[in-house]
Amino acid sequence: MSDHDNRHPDTAEDRRAGLCASCMHARLIESDRGSRFLLCALSRADSRFRKYPTLPVTLCAGYEKSC
């Protein structure tokens, strides 16, 4: 599965995710047991960003709206 395929949660989860739901850096990760998490790709290169931010995110210096 490509990053684009798992970039964002479905509509039901959008409200719980806050800004991450529409951020180009967010990736939806699903465990083998079916748990779903939002990963911030910015965390790979910048320690200011948590790998799995506490949701909902209402303010983020790295937020960039996805196309």
C-alpha positions in Angstrom: 0.0 0.0 0.0 1.4 3.4 -0.9 1.6 6.4 1.4 -1.1 8.1 -0.6 -3.5 5.2 0.0 -3.2 5.5 3.8 -2.7 9.2 4.1 -5.9 10.2 5.8 -8.6 8.8 8.0 -12.2 8.4 6.8 -14.8 11.1 7.5 -15.9 9.6 10.9 -12.4 10.0 12.2 -11.7 13.5 10.7 -13.4 15.3 13.6 -11.4 13.4 16.2 -8.1 14.0 14.3 -8.4 17.8 14.0 -5.8 19.3 11.7 -4.2 16.0 11.0 -7.2 14.9 9.0 -6.3 17.3 6.2 -2.6 17.6 6.6 -0.3 16.4 3.9 2.2 15.0 6.5 -0.3 12.7 8.3 -0.3 9.0 7.5 -2.9 6.6 8.7 -1.3 3.4 10.1 -3.4 0.3 10.9 -2.0 -2.4 13.1 -2.5 -6.1 12.5 -5.2 -6.1 15.2 -7.1 -3.3 13.4 -6.1 -0.3 15.6 -5.6 2.9 13.7 -3.1 5.6 14.4 -2.1 8.9 12.7 1.6 9.2 12.2 3.2 12.6 11.6 5.8 12.2 8.8 7.5 15.4 10.0 8.6 13.5 13.1 11.2 11.7 11.0 13.3 14.8 10.5 12.2 17.2 13.2 11.9 16.4 16.9 9.4 19.2 17.5 6.8 16.9 16.0 5.5 13.8 17.9 5.4 10.6 15.9 1.9 9.9 17.0 0.4 13.2 18.1 -2.4 13.4 20.8 -5.6 14.0 18.9 -7.4 16.2 18.2 -4.6 18.5 16.9 -5.9 22.1 16.9 -2.6 24.0 16.3 0.5 22.8 14.5 3.5 24.7 13.1 4.0 22.0 10.4 0.4 21.9 9.2 0.1 22.0 5.4 -3.3 21.3 3.8 -3.2 18.4 1.4 -4.4 18.7 -2.1 
